[in-house]
Amino acid sequence: MKKTICDKCGKELLDDEALEMYIDGCGSAPEKYFDLCPACREKLIDWLAGVCPCKKQAAEIQAATEKPAKAPKKKTWSMKDLVEKFGKNRSTISDALKKLAPLPGKTRVVDPVKKDRWWYEYTLTDPQMKELAKRFKGGAK
């Protein structure tokens, strides 16, 4: 009775699992026979196809640990803050906000002390702020 062992990992193989491989000698290299189990055979096929298992694993690990793309930062600005930043009057800034695409988010804020006072705070992304700065030539310094 002949026992077949995988030459790569050392696993004992059943008769139907064993794959005998032959490498033809080239130049001074000798001819070589070896046996592979199914798992090692698949790794060899991947390697011959140019898919190195270590690169495949590294790509899977990187994809799993990679953080999703960051959403643009958003900051809320009151009309008073925007007037101070850009040095323009309220109506000019209000008109410019209406022309932004996409429109900035707008939240009504109630004064915690005087409940009858309120104002809007606009949620602007960095690209929207850059667009406003471009329209107002950089704003006040």
N, C-alpha and C positions, 0 to 999 in steps of 0.2 A: 504494500500500500504506500502511495506517495503522498506526502504532506506538502501543500503549497502555501507559502508565506509571502505576503506583500513585501517587496524589497524596499518600499518607501517607509511604511508605518509599522511593519512587523505583524500585522493582523493575519491570523490563520484563515485561509480561504477555503470555501467549499468548491467542489469541482466546477459547478456552473457559474461561480463568481469570478474565477481566475481568468486573467487576460495576460497572455504571454506576449511580450513586446520584444522586438528585435531591432537593434541598431546596426546598420551595416558599417563596417570599419572603413575609414577613409584615410588614406595616406598611411601613417604609422599607427593610427588608432585601431585598436582591436575590435572585432565583432563583439556585440554584447547582447545577452538575453536577460530579460527581467520580467517579474510578475507584478501586477498591480491589482489592488482591490478596487471596487467601484468608486469609492470616494477619491482615492488618489488618481484614478483614471480621469475623473471629471476635472480635478485640479490641473492635470496635465493638458487636457483638451482646452481649458480656459487659458492656460499659459500659452499654448500654441496659437490660439486665436487672438492673442494680444490682450487678454483680460487677466491681468495679474490679480490673484485673490487678495493680496495685501492692498492693492490700489482700490479694489472693489470695496473692501472693508473700510478703508480710510474714507472713501467717498460716502459710504453709508453713515459712518460715524459723524462726518462733517455735516451732512445733511440733517442728521438728527439733532446735533448740537448748535447748528447755525440759528441765530436769532432772526425772526422775521424782520423784513425791512421796516425801518422806523417811519411812522407817520410824521408828517411835518409838525413841528412844534406849534402849539396854539397858545396865544396869550390874549387875555381880555383887556380891553382898553375902554375907558370912559371917553365921552366926547371931550371933556376937559383935558384929559391926558393927550389926546390926539391934537387938540388945539395947541397945547404947549409944545409938543414934539415937532409939529410941522410949521408952526407960526402962521397959520391961516385961520380965517374965521369959521364959525360953526357951520354955516350954510355951504361954504366951499368944500369942507371936509365931508359933510353929509351928501352932497352931490357926487363927490368922488367915490364914496362908499357904495352908492347905488349903482355905479358904473363898473364895479369890480365883478369879475366872473371867476369862480362862483361867488355869489353874494355872501358876505360874512354873516356868521351867526349873531343874533341879537337877543340879549336877555334883559328883562326888566328887573332892576334891583331896587328894593324898597329900603329907605333909610331906617336902620334899626331903632333909632331914637325918636325921630319925627316920622311917624308912620304915614303921614300924608305926602311926604316927599319921596320921589323916585326918579330914576334915570336909566338909560340903556347902557349896557356894556357890550361892546362888539368883540367877538372872538375872531381874531385875525391870524392867519398862518404867516410864516416867514415870506413866502412868495407874494402874498397880498400886501404885506408891509413894504416889500421891495417895490411893488408896483406903485403904492402910494408915494414912496420916497422919490421914485422916478417922475411921477406926475407933479410933485411939489419941488422938484430939483433938490432933493436931499433934506429939505425941511430946515428948521431952526437949529442952530448949533448950540 
